[in-house]
Amino acid sequence: MPIDAVKAQALATREVERIAAESGLHDLVLISDKTQEVSEGWVFFWDSEKHLTTGDVRDALGGGGPIFVDRSDGSLAMVWSGESWQTALARYRAGGSIRRF
C-alpha cells in the first residue's frame, strides 16, 4: 500500500530510534531540512543532535548512511555510507537493490 510523506517520516524516525537504542547513542535525530523526495520515495538523513548543535566534526557520526523509505510499500533501506544516495537510487532504478533492513 502506498504511503505519504508523513508516514515515511514516522517510519524513518522509528528506525533512527531503533538504531539509537541498539547503539547506545541516544541523541540521534533526523535532519528534516535535508530530506530528499524522489519519485520512488524519500531519502532521510540523520546525525547526532550534538553534531548538529556544535558543528564539531568530532561529534559527527561515522558510517551512518541515509535511510530510504519506499513510497510504494513503506519498506526501509539503509544506503551504504561509502556511496552517494544518488548512486544507490540509480542502482535501485536499474532493478538492483538498496540494502534492506
C-alpha positions as CSV (number, residue, x, y, z in Angstrom):
1,M,0.0,0.0,0.0
2,P,1.5,3.4,-1.0
3,I,2.4,5.8,1.8
4,D,2.7,9.5,2.2
5,A,5.4,11.8,3.4
6,V,4.1,11.9,7.0
7,K,4.1,8.1,7.3
8,A,7.5,7.9,5.6
9,Q,9.0,10.4,8.2
10,A,7.4,8.4,11.0
11,L,9.0,5.2,9.7
12,A,12.4,6.8,9.4
13,T,12.1,8.3,12.8
14,R,11.3,5.0,14.3
15,E,14.3,3.4,12.6
16,V,16.6,6.1,13.9
17,E,15.2,5.5,17.4
18,R,15.9,1.7,16.9
19,I,19.5,2.4,15.9
20,A,19.9,4.8,18.8
21,A,18.6,2.2,21.3
22,E,20.8,-0.6,19.8
23,S,24.0,1.5,19.7
24,G,23.6,3.4,22.9
25,L,23.8,6.7,21.0
26,H,20.6,8.2,22.3
27,D,20.9,11.7,20.7
28,L,20.3,10.5,17.1
29,V,17.8,12.6,15.1
30,L,16.5,13.1,11.6
31,I,17.8,16.2,9.7
32,S,14.4,17.3,8.3
33,D,15.7,20.0,6.1
34,K,18.0,17.6,4.2
35,T,15.2,15.1,3.3
36,Q,15.1,14.4,-0.4
37,E,11.8,13.4,-2.1
38,V,12.2,11.3,-5.3
39,S,9.5,9.5,-7.4
40,E,10.3,6.2,-5.6
41,G,10.1,7.6,-2.0
42,W,12.2,9.7,0.4
43,V,15.8,9.8,1.5
44,F,16.2,10.7,5.2
45,F,19.5,11.9,6.7
46,W,20.3,11.6,10.3
47,D,23.1,12.5,12.7
48,S,23.8,13.1,16.4
49,E,22.0,16.1,17.8
50,K,25.3,17.1,19.4
51,H,26.9,17.4,16.0
52,L,24.0,19.4,14.6
53,T,24.3,21.8,17.6
54,T,28.1,22.2,17.8
55,G,29.1,21.7,14.1
56,D,32.2,20.0,15.5
57,V,33.3,17.1,13.3
58,R,34.3,15.2,16.4
59,D,30.6,15.0,17.3
60,A,29.6,13.6,13.9
61,L,28.6,10.0,13.3
62,G,30.7,7.8,11.2
63,G,29.3,5.2,8.9
64,G,25.6,6.1,9.1
65,G,24.2,6.4,5.6
66,P,20.8,7.9,4.9
67,I,17.6,5.9,5.1
68,F,15.5,5.3,2.0
69,V,11.7,4.8,2.5
70,D,9.9,3.3,-0.5
71,R,6.8,5.2,-1.4
72,S,5.1,2.0,-2.8
73,D,5.1,0.0,0.4
74,G,6.9,1.8,3.2
75,S,9.9,-0.6,3.2
76,L,13.1,0.8,4.6
77,A,16.7,0.5,3.2
78,M,19.9,1.9,4.5
79,V,22.2,3.5,1.9
80,W,25.8,2.4,2.4
81,S,27.8,5.3,3.7
82,G,30.5,4.6,1.2
83,E,28.4,5.7,-1.8
84,S,26.1,8.6,-2.5
85,W,22.4,8.2,-2.2
86,Q,22.1,9.2,-5.8
87,T,24.3,6.2,-6.8
88,A,22.2,3.8,-4.7
89,L,19.0,5.2,-6.1
90,A,20.3,4.8,-9.7
91,R,21.1,1.1,-8.9
92,Y,17.6,0.7,-7.5
93,R,16.0,2.3,-10.6
94,A,18.0,-0.1,-12.8
95,G,16.5,-3.1,-11.0
96,G,19.1,-3.5,-8.2
97,S,18.6,-3.0,-4.6
98,I,19.4,-0.6,-1.8
99,R,20.4,-2.6,1.3
100,R,17.2,-3.6,3.1
101,F,16.8,-3.9,6.8
